[in-house]
Amino acid sequence: MKEPQQSGAHVALAKALASRPSPNNLAAEIMRHEGLDLEFYSPHLVDLQQPHERDELYVIARGTGVLEVEQERFPFVEGDVLYVPALAEHRFTTFSRDFGAWVIFFGTPHHAA
């Protein structure tokens, strides 16, 4: 994962789509900077993620589907932004074959009690 330069950074969607997750990670790590982590998530057939210790935003880059957060369902389309609080059970329950989302982790880690 790379640190952006002081002058800014640009990550093209094509580059994110070509990136692959590292071992033991479901999303491709794109950038890390001062408490903010950017990843790209494009699951195949099923979403296997578990709750995370930090708050996260999903910015839908392409595709459609439904995100379930603590049994509440959020239908989404390309361009939508979805928020998931730290430690919340969540997963994409349905999504199109072309689904891909930017994932932005931020804030202080929370630990399960």
FENPE-V887418 format. One record per residue. RES is the residue in one letter. SS is DSSP state (H for helix, E for strand, C for the rest). PSI is psi in degrees with one decimal (none if undefined). Layout:
RES|SS|PSI, RES|SS|PSI
This chain:
M|C|137.7, K|E|151.4, E|C|136.2, P|C|156.1, Q|E|161.2, Q|C|-29.1, S|C|-6.6, G|E|-176.7, A|C|154.6, H|C|128.5, V|C|116.0, A|C|145.1, L|H|-39.8, A|H|-38.9, K|H|-42.2, A|H|-41.6, L|H|-30.4, A|H|-13.4, S|C|147.7, R|C|145.6, P|C|148.4, S|C|164.7, P|C|142.0, N|C|18.6, N|C|139.0, L|C|-18.5, A|C|153.1, A|E|128.8, E|E|123.0, I|E|-48.6, M|E|149.1, R|E|132.6, H|E|116.9, E|C|58.4, G|C|4.9, L|E|126.3, D|E|132.5, L|E|127.5, E|E|168.4, F|E|127.6, Y|E|124.5, S|C|79.0, P|C|156.7, H|C|112.3, L|C|-43.7, V|C|144.6, D|C|117.4, L|C|9.7, Q|C|156.6, Q|C|167.1, P|C|148.3, H|C|157.0, E|C|-7.3, R|C|156.8, D|E|154.1, E|E|151.4, L|E|138.5, Y|E|125.1, V|E|113.4, I|E|112.5, A|E|-35.0, R|E|154.4, G|C|-177.5, T|C|166.2, G|E|-158.1, V|E|130.0, L|E|129.7, E|E|125.8, V|E|113.6, E|C|48.7, Q|C|4.9, E|E|134.8, R|E|136.0, F|E|97.9, P|E|144.8, F|E|158.3, V|C|169.8, E|C|134.0, G|C|-16.3, D|C|156.7, V|E|132.0, L|E|136.8, Y|E|136.5, V|E|120.3, P|C|156.1, A|C|142.4, L|C|0.1, A|C|136.2, E|C|128.9, H|E|155.1, R|E|157.1, F|E|112.3, T|E|-30.0, T|E|146.6, F|E|152.1, S|C|160.6, R|C|-29.6, D|C|9.7, F|C|134.8, G|E|139.7, A|E|140.3, W|E|138.4, V|E|124.8, I|E|112.0, F|E|137.0, F|E|167.2, G|C|179.4, T|C|136.2, P|C|139.6, H|C|143.8, H|C|139.1, A|C|142.5, A|C|none
